């Protein structure tokens, strides 16, 4: 049997070329995580895997492709030129897989099923949740899933159906709508003011105790800039990533903290701290994927979110700042819905538990 040179060349090419069957999509998913995190260790943590598994899977992918994808450095990893070429196609594959899943979730054109909303803890707990309960009661076949997070939620990667963030997403294939503005202002408890008084200016504020919230979506240097100091070391009495914990600490007199101006309608235990320049504003953005426009349940929730952040009804979300004291009279509807009963957070024990008798 004769074998010509053309057959030999074709067989040699097949041996050198990576097999499609040898390339695992799961390995490509790990490869994308490593490229985004620039670290095997960070990617492993984000994926819920151990570092050894991530390294082993990248080794397997490189062997299957016949190319080195990363330079392995002491401080992390860096894509090679071949890795940069492959990452573009891998991202296209990832988007396609997300679209397949998303389309399967949007098939029913009625008001039933699950809608996942990612939102920061404070807005979710103290603003959305009271309204979400009544909205769900009017739409009994809907399941509203609220994901409280202080990190950016990427709807393009199916981390949620609808995300409410403080920054506009940069993805060109996403729909972004500015719901309004969140105005942040200083507050203290009545008890704190009775004991320590109001600071008369920003310089005097630095001699009070500050409650600080630290989270990925928040500018860590904002507190120092607002107070006019290089850093807040020695001023912060309590630091947390939880909005509820910030409110709790302020209510209990632990110090002065910054809250959304609508905190004035949560109850009667907070008073605004008026200091020129000690306020700032965040934009509130709602994001969802265009594929959801074909889903009646998702679009119903989108329309509802637009209503509950409508600055004509709730001026706290308008572009212009409204003093917290003025919001009390302007937002009577909200006051009857979300507060007005005193403490907004759980009330502690009045005294210590008795020591057990020997």
N, C-alpha and C positions, 0 to 999 in steps of 0.2 A: 504494500500500500504506500503510495507516494503522498508526502505532505509538502505542500508548496510553502514558499517563504511568507506569503501573505497570511496563511493560517497560523504560522509560528508567531508572526508579529501580533496578530489579534490576541492569541493566547497569552503572550507576554504582557500585553497591555492590560488584560483582565486581571492578571496576577498583581500588577502594580497598582491598579485602581482600587479604591475602597469599595467594599460591598455595601449596598444600601441596607441589607439585612443586618450587617455588622454594626450599623450606627443606630444607637438607641435614642429615641426622643427624650427619654428621661435623663440621659447623659447630657443632651443638648440643653435641657432645662437647667441642669446643674452648672453647665458651662456659662449660660447667660447670667446666672446668679453670681458666679465668680467674677465675671467681667464687670458687673454692676457694682459689686462690693470691693473689687480690687484686692480681695483677700480670700483664701480658702477657708480660714477660720471664721470670718464674718459671714461668708456664704453658708457655711455649715450651720451656724447658729440660726440664720434666717430660714433655712430649709428644715430645721429640726433634725439634722444629721450630725454624726461625729466627723471631725476633720479628716480622719484616716479614710473614711468612706468617700468623701469628696475627692481627695487626692487620688484614690484608686480609680474612681469613675472618670476623672479627667485623664489619667494615664491611659485608660481603656479607649477613650474617645480619640486621643492623639494617635494611638496605635492603629485604630480603625481608619482614621483619615490619612495616616502617613505623614503627619505634619505636627510641628510643635505649635501649640496655641498660646502658651503663656511663657514669659520670662519669669522665673521664680526668684524673687528678690528678698532681702532680709526684712523689708518693711511691708511686703505683700506680693502681689502678682501684677504683671503688666502684659497686655495683649501683644502678641507678635503681629507682623504684617499679615500673615495667614489667618491669625485669630481675628483680626479686624475685618477681613473679608468675609469670614464665616459668620461673624456675629450679626451682620446685617441680614443674612438669609435666615439665621436662627430666630431673629426677632420677628421676621415675616411669618415664619412657621408658628411662633408663639401666638401672634395676633390671630392667625387663622384658626388655631385650636380654641382660643377664647371665643371667637365668633361662632364656632360650631356649638359650643356649650351655651352661649348666650341665646342663639336662635332656638335651641331646644327648650329654653325657659320661657320664651315669648310666644309660644304656639297658641295658647288659649287667649281668645279675644273677649274675656269677661273679667269681672271684678272678683276673682278668686286666685288664691296662691300666695306666695311669699314675696315681700318687697323688703330688701335689705338697705337700710340707711345708715351710713357711717357719719358720725357727727361728734364734735367735741363734747366732753362730759358735761360741762356747765350748760351749754345751749340745749343739749339733749335732755338732761334731767330736769332743768328748771324752766325751760321754755317749750320744747317740743312735746315732752312726755305728757303733760296735762292735756294738751290739745290732741295728741295722738290717741289717747284713750277714747275720747269722744268721737274722733274720726273713725276709729276702728269699730265702735259700737254702731255707727251708721253704715258700715261696710263689713258685715259680719263674716263674710267668706274670705276676707283678706287677713293675712298674718303679717303684722308689722314687726320687723326685726330691727331693733336699734343697736348699732355697734358703736359703743363709746370708745373713742380713741383720741389721743393727743398727738398722733402721728398722721402724716399725709396718707390718705386712702386712695389707691389707684383703681378707678373703676375699669380702666382699660385692661387690667389684669384680674378682673373679677373679684377684687377684694371687697367690693360692695356693688349694689346696683346703682345707688345714688349716693354721692358724697357731698358733704358740706364742709368746706375748708376755708382757710383764711388767705389762700393764694390762688390765683387763677392758674389752671393747669396749662401746660405747654403743649400737650398732645394735640396734633392737628385733626385727629379723627374723633375728638370728643366734643360734646356740646357743653358749653359753660354759660351760666347765667348768674349775674350778680344779684343776689337776694337783697343786699343792703349793706349797712355798716354796723359794726359793733363798737360802741364808744366805751372806753374804759376809764374809770374814775376812782378816786380814793374813798374808802369807807372805814368807819370804826364803829365799835359798839358804844352804846350810851354809857355803860359801865366804864369802859376805857377812857372816854372823854371826861367823865366825872373824876377819875383818879389822876389822869395825866394832862388833861386839857387838850385843846387843839394846837397843832403847830402853827405858828404865825406866818412862816414862810418856808421855802424849800430848804434853806440852811438849817432851820430848826427841826425840820422833818428828819434830818440825818441823826438827830439825838433821840428819836423815838424808835420803837421796835417795828420792823417791817415784816409782813407776811408775804413771802415770795412764791410764785408759781413758776416751776421750771418744766418745760416740755418741748419736744421737737418743733411744734408749730409756733412757739413763742420766741421772741427775740430776747435772749438772755441778758443782753446789755441794756434793755429798755429801762429797767428799774434804776440803774446807776445814772443813765442820762436824764431821766425824769427828776431825780433828786439833785443832780448836779455834782456827783462825786465820781471818782475814778472806778471804784468798786463798792459793793455793798457788804463787804466783810465787816463784821462787828455790829452791823445795823440789823441784819436779818435775824429775827428771833425764831422763825419757823419757815422751812422750805419744803414744798411738796409738788408732785406732778398732778395732784387731784384738785379739780375745781371745787368739789364738795368739801374737801378738807380745808381749803382756803376759806370758804364761807363759814365753816364750823369754827375755825380758829379766830376769825374776826368777830363772830357773834359772841364768842366766849371771852373776849377782851385780851387776846394774846398779842394784839398789835394792830397797826394800820395796814390794810391791804387794798389791792386794786381789783375791782369787779366791774362787770357790765353795768351801765347806768340803770338797767331795768331791775337791778337788785333792790332799788328803793321800793318796788311794789311787792317784794317777796314777804315782807313782814314789817314789824314795828321796832325791831331791835337794832337797826343800822342807821347811822347818820353820815351824810357825805362830808368829806374833809376838803374844804375849799382852799386850794393852793393854785395860784396862777401858774399855768404851764404844766401842772401835774396831771395831765390826761393825754390819752392817745386814742387812735382810731384804727380799726382793722376792717378790711373788706371781707364780706361773707359771700363765698362763691358756691353755687350748686353745680355739680358736674354729673353727666350721665352719658352713656354711649348712644349714638344715633340709632342703633338697632332697636332700642327700647321704644322708639316712637310708634312702633307697631303693636305695642302692648297696652291695652286699655288700663290695666291695673297700675302699671308704672306711670303712665301719663296722668292718671287720676291723682296719684301721690305727688307728682311734680306740681300739678296745679294747686294742690292743697298747700304744699310748702311755700309757693309764691304768695298765697293768701296770708299765711301765718307770719310772714316777714314783711307784709305790706306796710310801709312807713306811713301811709295815710291813716291806717287804723292804729298802728303802733309807732309813734314818732321816735322811739328809742333807736329804731333801725334806719332813720333818715340820714342823709348826708350831713346835715347840720347838727351840731351838738345841742342837746336839750338838757338843762340841769336836772339831776335826779329828783330834786324836790318838786320841780314843775311836772315831771312825769306822773306823779301820784294822781294829780287831777286830770291829766290828759289821757291816762290809761286805766280808767276805772274798770273797763271790761276785763283787762288783763289781771287787775288786782283781785277780782272776785274769782278768777280762774286758777291763779298760781300761788296766791299768798294771802297775806292779811291776817294770819292767825298766830303771829308771834314768830318763834324760832322756825327757820326753814330746815334746819338739820336736827338730828336726834338730840333729845335733851338728856344730859348725863344724870347719874345718880346724885341725889341731893347730898348724900354723905357716904362715907366708906362703909363697906360691909363689916359687921361686927366680927371681932376675933373669935374663933371657935374656942369654947371652953375646954380646958384640959381634963 
